[in-house]
Amino acid sequence: MEVHRALGNGFQEVIYQRALAVELDLNKITFAREYEMPVFFKDVQVGSRRVDFLVEECLSVELKALNNLDNANLAQGKNYLEAYNLPTGLLINFGTPSLEFNRLFNNRYKSSPT
């Protein structure tokens, strides 16, 4: 919210990525930007994808700078969760006058034994 409050809408997505990285650093939140993870199909790696942010090793954050989000954007965010076996994620859109965000949940999440 602080990034959108300070910058407003109208910038390219990369500007918001950089600003969010600064804000996360200032708040001492552990993250990786443009985090690349393998994608598997039947235990065979078939490619890789990059999530905009992986926060605290358990939350994917996908940023957009669009006039409006559509179902394809939501599907992308959910696919990241399933591909990376993460429990939750955020889809944040900086492209509108009022910040838009969606919390995403992975219904197929499998926690690892501790």
Secondary structure, DSSP 8 states (H G I E B T S, - for coil): -HHHHHH-S-S-HHHHHHHHHHHHHHTT--EEEEEEEEEEETTEEEEEEEEEEEETTTEEEEEE--SS--HHHHHHHHHHHHHHT-SEEEEEE-SSSS-EEEEEE-TT------
